[in-house]
Amino acid sequence: MDIIIACVMILVIVLTLYPFLNVLAISLNEAVDTAKGGLHILPRAFTLDNYIEIFTRNDQLVRAFSNSVLRTLIGTLTGVMACSILAYVISRKDFIFRRHVSTLLVMTMYVSGGLIPSYMLIRGLGLINNFWVYIIPTLLSAYNVIVIRSFIDGLPDALEESAKIDGANDFTIFIKIILPLCLPVIATVALFIAVGQWNSWFDTYLYARSNQNLTTLQYELMKILDNASAQSGGSTVGKNDSLLQNKTAPEGIKMAITIIATVPILIVYPFLQKYFVSGLTLGAVKN
């Protein structure tokens, strides 16, 4: 039985890693050799030209990378704090509107205002071509609030009662007792928010594409990907925008972009992985 389980696990690992290793191999392989096909997990003709092509032909990438890192850090920190505070409020049994607020939160998961009303609201708030358009609209997530609230509901009531006997107010209880105990679920929610912020590009396209100082890495990579796809389809592009060179091809550029967008999250995930499962399940056990 152990041998069967080991074989199944090895098969799952191979099936999981092979697509990523194949993408990495193509991104590190010369264009002429890639066109021959038959690449698997190792490049036959190793080269960094695909990556050099991306970073040397787009002067905005360094600024875009900085903006993406900044929005991810600020968005994750503010999002975690906002969701945690609201989750703590609606988890209080003496809060008479907890059921109503929870119902409103759940409703937003099924019904949204739509793209046009959202754009009009963002414009009305003066957030067009403003860095805070990346932060304020994403402060609260109904799903994240519910996950944190479920975790808080699973904590012993005696902790709060003993703190109140000692004279602690709600703010002190939240900061010194609830937050430290909620580290697993906070790390889980932080990962959700960070991945969403890092991968987001559509908000840049809608609200900040006319301001080059607010461009993000994913948006710039999407533009490069569109140019590469256009070339592979045979369309004509300007000389300065051309990505098809002797040593690079659209397929290699696409795979290099995939690696660039994926690696930062892969680096962060191992540090939060130990909290991930417990953060999602501990609060759900009691509820």
C-alpha positions as CSV (number, residue, x, y, z in Angstrom):
1,M,0.0,0.0,0.0
2,D,2.8,2.4,0.9
3,I,4.4,1.7,-2.5
4,I,1.2,2.5,-4.3
5,I,0.7,5.8,-2.4
6,A,4.4,6.7,-3.1
7,C,3.9,6.0,-6.8
8,V,0.7,8.1,-7.0
9,M,2.4,11.0,-5.2
10,I,5.3,10.9,-7.5
11,L,2.9,10.9,-10.5
12,V,1.1,13.9,-9.1
13,I,4.4,15.7,-8.6
14,V,5.5,15.0,-12.1
15,L,2.1,16.1,-13.6
16,T,2.2,19.3,-11.5
17,L,5.8,20.3,-12.2
18,Y,6.1,19.3,-15.8
19,P,4.1,22.3,-17.3
20,F,6.1,24.8,-15.3
21,L,9.4,23.2,-16.2
22,N,8.3,23.1,-19.9
23,V,7.5,26.8,-19.8
24,L,10.8,27.6,-18.2
25,A,12.7,25.5,-20.7
26,I,11.0,27.3,-23.7
27,S,11.7,30.7,-22.1
28,L,15.4,29.8,-21.8
29,N,15.8,28.3,-25.3
30,E,16.8,30.0,-28.6
31,A,14.1,30.8,-31.0
32,V,15.4,28.8,-33.9
33,D,15.8,25.7,-31.8
34,T,12.4,26.1,-30.2
35,A,10.7,26.1,-33.6
36,K,11.9,22.6,-34.1
37,G,9.7,21.4,-31.2
38,G,10.3,18.5,-28.9
39,L,11.3,20.6,-25.9
40,H,10.4,19.1,-22.5
41,I,11.9,20.1,-19.2
42,L,15.4,21.2,-20.2
43,P,16.5,23.9,-22.9
44,R,18.5,22.4,-25.8
45,A,20.1,25.8,-26.7
46,F,20.3,27.8,-23.5
47,T,20.0,31.6,-23.8
48,L,18.7,34.6,-21.8
49,D,17.8,36.5,-24.9
50,N,14.1,36.3,-24.3
51,Y,14.4,37.9,-20.9
52,I,16.9,40.5,-22.2
53,E,14.5,41.3,-25.0
54,I,11.7,42.0,-22.5
55,F,13.6,44.3,-20.2
56,T,15.7,46.1,-22.8
57,R,12.9,47.0,-25.2
58,N,10.5,48.3,-22.6
59,D,11.9,51.2,-20.5
60,Q,8.7,51.2,-18.4
61,L,9.3,47.8,-16.8
62,V,11.5,49.0,-14.0
63,R,9.0,51.7,-13.0
64,A,6.2,49.2,-13.5
65,F,7.9,46.6,-11.3
66,S,8.3,49.2,-8.5
67,N,4.6,50.2,-8.8
68,S,3.5,46.6,-8.6
69,V,5.7,45.9,-5.6
70,L,4.4,49.1,-3.9
71,R,0.7,48.4,-4.6
72,T,1.1,44.8,-3.4
73,L,2.8,45.8,-0.1
74,I,0.4,48.7,0.6
75,G,-2.7,46.9,-0.7
76,T,-1.9,43.8,1.4
77,L,-1.3,45.7,4.6
78,T,-4.3,48.0,4.4
79,G,-6.6,45.2,3.1
80,V,-5.6,42.8,5.9
81,M,-6.2,45.5,8.5
82,A,-9.6,46.6,7.0
83,C,-10.9,43.1,6.7
84,S,-9.6,42.1,10.2
85,I,-11.3,45.1,11.9
86,L,-14.6,44.6,10.2
87,A,-14.5,40.8,10.9
88,Y,-13.8,41.5,14.5
89,V,-16.8,44.0,14.7
90,I,-19.3,41.5,13.2
91,S,-18.0,38.7,15.3
92,R,-19.0,40.5,18.5
93,K,-22.1,38.9,20.0
94,D,-23.2,42.2,21.5
95,F,-23.2,44.0,18.2
96,I,-26.9,44.2,17.4
97,F,-26.4,44.8,13.6
98,R,-24.0,41.8,13.1
99,R,-26.5,39.8,11.2
100,H,-27.5,42.6,9.0
101,V,-23.9,43.6,8.1
102,S,-23.1,39.9,7.5
103,T,-26.1,39.6,5.1
104,L,-25.0,42.7,3.2
105,L,-21.5,41.4,2.8
106,V,-22.7,38.0,1.5
107,M,-25.0,39.8,-1.0
108,T,-22.0,41.6,-2.5
109,M,-20.6,38.2,-3.4
110,Y,-23.6,37.5,-5.6
111,V,-24.6,40.9,-6.9
112,S,-22.3,43.7,-8.1
113,G,-22.9,47.2,-9.5
114,G,-21.3,46.4,-12.9
115,L,-18.4,47.8,-14.7
116,I,-19.9,51.1,-15.8
117,P,-21.3,52.2,-12.3
118,S,-17.9,51.2,-10.9
119,Y,-16.1,53.4,-13.3
120,M,-18.4,56.3,-12.6
121,L,-17.9,55.9,-8.9
122,I,-14.1,55.8,-9.3
123,R,-14.2,58.9,-11.5
124,G,-16.5,60.6,-9.0
125,L,-14.1,59.9,-6.2
126,G,-11.3,61.5,-8.2
127,L,-9.2,58.3,-8.4
128,I,-8.7,58.2,-12.1
129,N,-4.9,58.4,-12.8
130,N,-4.3,58.2,-9.0
131,F,-2.2,55.6,-7.3
132,W,-4.9,55.1,-4.6
133,V,-7.2,53.6,-7.3
134,Y,-5.1,50.4,-6.7
135,I,-5.7,50.5,-2.9
136,I,-9.1,52.0,-1.9
137,P,-11.4,49.9,-4.2
138,T,-9.8,46.7,-2.9
139,L,-9.7,47.5,0.8
140,L,-12.6,45.1,1.7
141,S,-13.4,41.7,0.4
142,A,-16.5,40.0,1.6
143,Y,-14.9,36.6,1.3
144,N,-11.8,37.6,3.3
145,V,-14.0,39.2,6.0
146,I,-16.1,36.0,6.4
147,V,-13.0,33.8,6.5
148,I,-11.4,36.0,9.3
149,R,-14.8,36.2,11.2
150,S,-15.2,32.4,11.1
151,F,-11.7,32.1,12.6
152,I,-12.4,34.6,15.3
153,D,-15.7,32.8,16.2
154,G,-13.6,29.7,16.8
155,L,-11.6,31.4,19.5
156,P,-12.5,30.7,23.2
157,D,-14.9,33.4,24.6
158,A,-13.0,33.2,27.9
159,L,-10.1,35.1,26.4
160,E,-12.3,38.2,25.8
161,E,-14.2,37.9,29.1
162,S,-11.0,37.7,31.1
163,A,-9.5,40.7,29.3
164,K,-12.7,42.7,30.0
165,I,-12.5,41.8,33.7
166,D,-8.9,43.2,33.6
167,G,-10.3,46.5,32.2
168,A,-9.3,46.1,28.5
169,N,-11.5,47.8,25.9
170,D,-12.4,46.4,22.5
171,F,-9.4,48.1,20.8
172,T,-6.9,46.6,23.3
173,I,-8.6,43.1,23.0
174,F,-8.4,43.3,19.2
175,I,-4.7,44.4,19.1
176,K,-3.2,42.4,21.9
177,I,-5.3,39.2,21.9
178,I,-7.3,38.7,18.7
179,L,-4.7,39.7,16.1
180,P,-1.8,37.5,17.6
181,L,-4.1,34.5,17.7
182,C,-5.4,35.2,14.2
183,L,-1.9,35.0,12.6
184,P,-2.7,31.8,10.6
185,V,-5.8,33.3,9.0
186,I,-4.3,36.7,8.5
187,A,-1.3,35.1,6.7
188,T,-3.8,33.2,4.5
189,V,-5.8,36.3,3.7
190,A,-2.6,38.3,3.1
191,L,-1.6,35.7,0.5
192,F,-5.0,36.0,-1.3
193,I,-4.7,39.8,-1.4
194,A,-1.0,39.9,-2.4
195,V,-1.7,37.5,-5.3
196,G,-4.7,39.5,-6.4
197,Q,-2.7,42.8,-6.3
198,W,0.4,41.4,-8.0
199,N,-1.6,39.8,-10.9
200,S,-4.0,42.7,-11.4
201,W,-3.7,44.6,-14.7
202,F,-7.2,45.4,-15.8
203,D,-7.6,48.3,-13.2
204,T,-4.5,49.9,-14.7
205,Y,-6.0,49.5,-18.2
206,L,-9.3,51.1,-17.0
207,Y,-8.2,53.8,-14.6
208,A,-4.5,54.7,-15.1
209,R,-3.3,53.8,-18.6
210,S,-2.9,57.4,-19.6
211,N,-0.4,58.0,-16.7
212,Q,2.8,56.2,-17.5
213,N,4.0,56.8,-13.9
214,L,1.3,54.5,-12.6
215,T,1.9,51.6,-15.0
216,T,2.2,48.2,-13.4
217,L,4.3,45.2,-14.3
218,Q,1.4,43.0,-15.3
219,Y,0.0,45.7,-17.6
220,E,3.3,46.2,-19.3
221,L,3.8,42.5,-19.7
222,M,0.3,42.2,-21.2
223,K,1.2,44.9,-23.8
224,I,4.4,43.0,-24.7
225,L,2.4,39.8,-24.9
226,D,-0.1,41.4,-27.3
227,N,2.8,42.6,-29.5
228,A,4.3,39.1,-29.5
229,S,0.9,37.6,-30.3
230,A,0.4,40.1,-33.1
231,Q,3.7,39.2,-34.6
232,S,3.0,35.5,-34.4
233,G,-0.2,36.2,-36.3
234,G,1.7,38.0,-39.1
235,S,0.6,41.5,-38.4
236,T,2.8,44.5,-39.1
237,V,4.3,46.4,-36.2
238,G,6.7,49.3,-35.8
239,K,10.4,48.8,-35.8
240,N,10.7,50.0,-32.1
241,D,8.0,47.6,-31.0
242,S,9.3,44.6,-32.8
243,L,10.0,41.6,-30.6
244,L,10.8,39.1,-33.3
245,Q,14.5,39.0,-33.6
246,N,17.0,36.4,-34.8
247,K,17.3,34.9,-31.3
248,T,13.8,35.5,-29.9
249,A,10.4,34.5,-31.0
250,P,6.8,35.3,-29.7
251,E,6.6,31.8,-28.2
252,G,9.7,32.3,-26.1
253,I,8.6,35.8,-25.1
254,K,5.3,34.5,-23.9
255,M,6.9,31.9,-21.8
256,A,9.4,34.4,-20.3
257,I,6.5,36.7,-19.4
258,T,4.8,33.8,-17.7
259,I,7.9,33.1,-15.6
260,I,8.4,36.7,-14.7
261,A,4.8,37.0,-13.5
262,T,4.9,33.7,-11.5
263,V,8.2,33.6,-9.8
264,P,7.6,36.4,-7.2
265,I,4.6,34.7,-5.8
266,L,6.4,31.3,-5.8
267,I,9.1,33.0,-3.7
268,V,6.6,34.4,-1.1
269,Y,4.3,31.3,-0.9
270,P,6.7,29.0,1.1
271,F,6.9,31.5,3.9
272,L,3.1,31.5,4.3
273,Q,2.4,27.9,3.4
274,K,2.5,26.6,6.9
275,Y,-0.4,28.9,7.8
276,F,-2.4,28.3,4.7
277,V,-4.4,25.2,5.5
278,S,-4.9,26.0,9.2
279,G,-6.0,29.5,8.4
280,L,-8.8,28.2,6.2
281,T,-9.9,25.2,8.4
282,L,-9.5,26.1,12.1
283,G,-12.4,28.5,12.1
284,A,-14.5,26.3,10.0
285,V,-14.3,23.3,12.4
286,K,-16.4,25.0,15.1
287,N,-18.8,26.7,12.7
